[in-house]
Amino acid sequence: MPAEYEAKVLDIDPSEVAELILSKGGRQVGPTALQRRYVYDITPGDQSRWIRLRDTGAGTTLAVKEIAHDGIDGTYEVEVAVNSLDSTNELLGLLGFHPKSYQENRRTSFLLDGAELEIDEWPMIPPYLEIEATSPEEVLRIAAILGFEERQLTSENTTKVYRRYGIELDEHKVVGFG
């Protein structure tokens, strides 16, 4: 599985960070989108690997994610496009995978100097910025362009981010805005 190189800046003001990205030469890629996803255990109780089925508003993907460690280069992912959230969820059910949760977030996407930046807004926690680039050094470089220091970054997954705010994500079958 290929590594993802990404880090988050937690507890941001989405408007301020969007303006900052644009002021540094970035550009917004499409409107803010509601993302819907189902999350499935591969092996019950193993939080290091899971299946994610996600509708991004622009398309639907199926991925296997694996966390080796919480560093910028600690997440691995294989992702493919699928044509239907509902049909793929049904197919996974026929294969014995049943969603452990349904989750929603709002995402505003930007490009800046070759990196993908996402302002993510999730229910119950403050918004955060995710920076994804071609290497750990590039993630740090883009963060520095925006004025963020390495000590302000985390590469924890969403479950661990929720835990920072005292919320056990696995205790919520539905995490949504409705």
Disulfide bonds with the S-S distance in Angstrom:
none
